[in-house]
């Protein structure tokens, strides 16, 4: 996997990089603070990001919030503190994993794989929700267009067939034809 590491302590940053590279992963960037991390993630589009919680300029929670908000990559938080408030903040910021210092390769690698897996599932679910919303909007527009045609004396099946035939004849989607009907209604109405 391609990885970005953001850790203000150089020794920990280098240790983490060595662990990941020994496991066959590629560290595509290392940052000393959250601002650098966000820029690196935007530039490199890694498969996963490790963020220390406490860093200068911008902490890991803020950086995680931006990275996950822009849906750039899954985030694993690394910290010396396992306080429940920080864990909750990390979760709210969209972190998919959490590792406490001192850590070993046996802590880091599974957390990374779980984060990537959870992120992939979340992305698939978001895509499915967007698709369902699009279908619902299309259905609503189509029903409104059928209603407009039914107000002109057509039955529901006739209205649907007219929309369907127009779509086929003009090589347009049902939604595009329905939207044109509704627009014509607004102009006429």
ZIHUWO-V285002 format. One record per backbone hydrogen bond with DSSP energy under -0.5 kcal/mol. CO is the residue of the C=O (numbers start at 1). NH is the residue of the N-H. Records with the same first field share a line. If there is no record, write none. Layout:
CO=NH + NH
//
This chain:
1=26
2=47 + 48
3=28 + 29
4=50
5=31
6=52
8=10
9=13
10=14
11=15
12=16
13=17
14=18
15=19
16=20
17=21
18=22
19=23
20=25
21=24
25=27
26=3 + 28
29=5
31=7
33=37
34=38
35=39
36=40
37=41
38=42
39=43
40=44
41=45
47=74
48=4
49=51 + 76
50=6
51=78
53=55 + 60 + 61
56=34 + 58
58=34
59=63
60=64
61=65
62=66
63=67
64=68
65=69
66=70
67=72
68=71
74=49
75=96 + 97
76=51
77=99
78=53
79=101
83=87
84=88
85=89
86=90
87=91
88=92
89=93
90=95
91=94
97=77
99=79
104=107 + 108
105=109
107=111
108=112
109=113
110=114
111=115
112=116
113=117
114=118
115=119
116=120
117=121
118=122
119=123
120=124
121=125
122=126
123=127
124=128
125=129
126=130
127=131
128=132
129=133
130=134
131=135
132=136
133=137
134=138
135=139
136=140
137=141
138=142
139=143
140=144
141=145
142=146
143=147
144=148
145=149
146=150
147=151
149=152 + 154
150=153
155=159
156=160
157=161
158=162
159=163
160=164
161=165
162=166
163=167
164=168
165=169
166=170
167=171 + 172
168=171
173=177
174=178
175=179
176=180
177=181
178=182
179=183
180=184
181=185
182=186
183=187
184=188
185=189
//
